[in-house]
Amino acid sequence: MVIFIDADACPVKAEAERVATRHKVAMKLVSNGGLRMSDNPLVEVVIVPDGPDVADMWIAERAGRGDVVVTGDIPLAAKCVEAGAEVLRHNGERFTQANIGQQLAMRDLMADLRAADPFRQGGGKAFSKADRSRFLDALERAVRAAIRP
């Protein structure tokens, strides 16, 4: 079992490391650079070459049943869900077989709306303490489920 973190702009790396350490589970922080190395022997920082979606492809090629993936990238989430991994957003929401199609459709719709109206820019709501708390709870549950025999 491995916890894979799509580490570029991930606001919950420290929280994920705490959960991985508590359960003695390997964690891989995957990025194309700019991450500090961890002294934690359970945490591996994986630096991939620059390029579009290279970190996502690295994770998608390795994640599977029994693993947990943390990402906000919906196409990556779809590949990992298909491979059988448990996939969480940074706010603790789960990507599942039941909701990934809708998530992909909404992503495409929002991209089309932004392209059609250059004034419709901007992100969603800010990341909150409640989001962090929901993430910790969801990751804890996912890890316990994955390591259960």
The 8 nearest C-alpha neighbors of each residue, nearest first, counted from 0:
[[1, 66, 65, 24, 2, 145, 25, 146],
 [2, 0, 66, 25, 26, 3, 24, 67],
 [1, 3, 26, 67, 68, 66, 27, 25],
 [4, 2, 68, 27, 26, 1, 67, 69],
 [5, 3, 28, 69, 6, 68, 29, 27],
 [6, 4, 70, 29, 7, 69, 28, 3],
 [5, 7, 9, 4, 29, 30, 28, 8],
 [6, 8, 9, 30, 5, 29, 31, 32],
 [7, 9, 6, 10, 5, 11, 30, 71],
 [8, 10, 6, 7, 11, 12, 5, 89],
 [9, 11, 12, 8, 89, 13, 126, 6],
 [12, 10, 14, 13, 9, 15, 89, 131],
 [11, 13, 15, 14, 10, 16, 9, 6],
 [14, 12, 16, 15, 11, 17, 10, 18],
 [13, 15, 17, 11, 16, 12, 18, 135],
 [14, 16, 12, 18, 17, 13, 19, 11],
 [15, 17, 19, 13, 14, 18, 20, 12],
 [18, 16, 20, 14, 15, 19, 21, 13],
 [17, 19, 21, 15, 20, 16, 22, 14],
 [20, 18, 24, 16, 22, 17, 21, 23],
 [19, 21, 23, 17, 18, 22, 16, 24],
 [20, 22, 18, 19, 23, 17, 24, 16],
 [23, 21, 19, 20, 24, 18, 142, 143],
 [24, 22, 20, 21, 19, 25, 41, 18],
 [23, 25, 19, 22, 1, 20, 26, 41],
 [26, 24, 41, 1, 42, 2, 19, 23],
 [25, 27, 2, 42, 1, 3, 41, 43],
 [28, 26, 43, 3, 42, 44, 29, 4],
 [27, 29, 44, 4, 6, 45, 43, 3],
 [28, 30, 45, 6, 5, 54, 27, 4],
 [31, 29, 46, 32, 6, 7, 54, 47],
 [30, 32, 47, 46, 49, 48, 54, 29],
 [33, 31, 30, 46, 34, 47, 49, 7],
 [32, 34, 35, 31, 30, 7, 46, 36],
 [35, 33, 32, 36, 30, 44, 6, 46],
 [34, 36, 37, 33, 44, 32, 38, 28],
 [37, 35, 44, 34, 38, 43, 42, 39],
 [36, 38, 39, 35, 42, 44, 43, 40],
 [39, 37, 40, 36, 42, 41, 43, 35],
 [38, 40, 37, 41, 42, 20, 43, 16],
 [41, 39, 42, 38, 43, 37, 25, 20],
 [42, 40, 25, 39, 26, 24, 43, 20],
 [43, 41, 26, 39, 40, 27, 25, 37],
 [44, 42, 27, 45, 28, 26, 41, 37],
 [43, 45, 28, 27, 29, 36, 46, 42],
 [46, 44, 29, 28, 43, 47, 30, 27],
 [47, 45, 31, 30, 32, 29, 44, 48],
 [46, 48, 31, 54, 30, 45, 49, 53],
 [49, 47, 31, 50, 46, 53, 54, 32],
 [50, 48, 31, 47, 53, 51, 32, 54],
 [49, 51, 53, 52, 48, 31, 54, 47],
 [50, 52, 53, 49, 54, 55, 56, 48],
 [51, 53, 55, 54, 56, 50, 57, 49],
 [54, 52, 56, 55, 51, 50, 57, 47],
 [55, 53, 57, 56, 52, 30, 29, 47],
 [56, 54, 52, 58, 53, 57, 75, 59],
 [55, 57, 59, 53, 58, 54, 60, 52],
 [58, 56, 54, 60, 55, 59, 53, 61],
 [57, 59, 55, 61, 56, 60, 62, 54],
 [58, 60, 56, 61, 62, 57, 79, 55],
 [61, 59, 57, 58, 56, 62, 63, 55],
 [62, 60, 58, 59, 63, 57, 56, 79],
 [63, 61, 59, 58, 66, 60, 79, 84],
 [62, 64, 84, 82, 83, 66, 65, 61],
 [63, 65, 83, 84, 66, 82, 62, 85],
 [64, 66, 145, 0, 84, 63, 67, 85],
 [67, 65, 0, 1, 84, 64, 63, 2],
 [66, 68, 85, 2, 84, 86, 3, 1],
 [67, 69, 3, 86, 2, 4, 85, 87],
 [70, 68, 4, 87, 88, 86, 5, 3],
 [71, 69, 5, 88, 72, 87, 68, 4],
 [70, 72, 88, 73, 89, 69, 76, 87],
 [73, 71, 70, 75, 74, 76, 55, 5],
 [72, 74, 76, 75, 77, 71, 103, 102],
 [75, 73, 77, 76, 72, 78, 103, 55],
 [76, 74, 78, 73, 77, 72, 55, 79],
 [75, 77, 73, 79, 74, 78, 80, 72],
 [76, 78, 74, 80, 75, 79, 99, 73],
 [79, 77, 81, 75, 76, 80, 59, 82],
 [78, 80, 82, 76, 81, 84, 77, 59],
 [81, 79, 83, 77, 84, 82, 78, 76],
 [80, 82, 78, 79, 83, 77, 96, 84],
 [83, 81, 79, 63, 80, 84, 78, 64],
 [84, 82, 64, 80, 63, 81, 79, 85],
 [85, 83, 64, 63, 66, 80, 79, 67],
 [84, 86, 67, 68, 66, 80, 83, 87],
 [87, 85, 68, 94, 67, 93, 69, 84],
 [88, 86, 93, 69, 92, 91, 94, 68],
 [87, 89, 71, 92, 70, 91, 90, 69],
 [88, 90, 91, 134, 11, 87, 71, 70],
 [89, 91, 130, 134, 88, 92, 131, 133],
 [134, 90, 92, 133, 137, 88, 89, 87],
 [93, 91, 88, 87, 90, 94, 134, 89],
 [94, 92, 87, 86, 95, 91, 88, 85],
 [93, 95, 86, 99, 87, 98, 76, 92],
 [96, 94, 97, 98, 99, 93, 80, 86],
 [97, 95, 99, 98, 80, 94, 81, 100],
 [96, 98, 95, 99, 100, 94, 101, 102],
 [99, 97, 95, 101, 100, 96, 102, 94],
 [98, 100, 102, 101, 96, 95, 94, 77],
 [101, 99, 103, 102, 98, 104, 97, 96],
 [100, 102, 104, 99, 98, 103, 105, 97],
 [101, 103, 99, 105, 100, 104, 106, 98],
 [104, 102, 106, 100, 101, 105, 99, 107],
 [103, 105, 101, 107, 106, 102, 108, 100],
 [106, 104, 108, 102, 107, 103, 101, 109],
 [107, 105, 103, 109, 104, 108, 102, 110],
 [108, 106, 110, 104, 105, 109, 111, 103],
 [109, 107, 105, 111, 110, 106, 104, 112],
 [108, 110, 112, 106, 111, 107, 105, 113],
 [111, 109, 107, 113, 108, 112, 114, 106],
 [110, 112, 114, 108, 109, 113, 115, 107],
 [113, 111, 109, 115, 114, 110, 116, 108],
 [112, 114, 110, 116, 119, 111, 115, 117],
 [113, 115, 111, 112, 116, 110, 117, 119],
 [116, 114, 112, 113, 111, 117, 119, 110],
 [117, 115, 113, 118, 119, 114, 112, 120],
 [118, 116, 119, 113, 114, 115, 120, 112],
 [117, 119, 116, 120, 113, 121, 115, 114],
 [120, 118, 113, 116, 117, 121, 112, 114],
 [121, 119, 118, 113, 117, 122, 116, 114],
 [122, 120, 119, 123, 118, 113, 124, 117],
 [121, 123, 124, 120, 125, 119, 109, 113],
 [122, 124, 125, 121, 126, 120, 109, 119],
 [123, 125, 126, 122, 127, 121, 130, 90],
 [124, 126, 127, 123, 122, 130, 128, 90],
 [125, 127, 130, 124, 128, 90, 131, 10],
 [128, 126, 130, 129, 125, 131, 90, 124],
 [127, 129, 131, 130, 132, 126, 133, 90],
 [128, 130, 132, 127, 131, 133, 90, 126],
 [131, 129, 90, 127, 133, 128, 132, 134],
 [132, 130, 128, 134, 129, 133, 90, 135],
 [131, 133, 129, 135, 134, 130, 128, 136],
 [134, 132, 91, 130, 136, 135, 131, 90],
 [91, 133, 135, 90, 131, 137, 132, 136],
 [136, 134, 132, 138, 133, 137, 139, 131],
 [135, 137, 139, 133, 134, 138, 140, 132],
 [138, 136, 134, 140, 91, 139, 135, 133],
 [139, 137, 141, 135, 140, 136, 134, 142],
 [138, 140, 136, 142, 137, 141, 135, 143],
 [139, 141, 137, 143, 138, 142, 144, 136],
 [142, 140, 138, 144, 139, 143, 137, 145],
 [141, 143, 145, 139, 144, 140, 138, 146],
 [142, 144, 140, 146, 145, 141, 147, 139],
 [143, 145, 141, 147, 142, 146, 140, 65],
 [146, 144, 142, 65, 143, 147, 141, 66],
 [145, 147, 143, 144, 148, 142, 0, 65],
 [146, 148, 144, 145, 143, 142, 65, 141],
 [147, 146, 145, 144, 143, 65, 0, 142]]
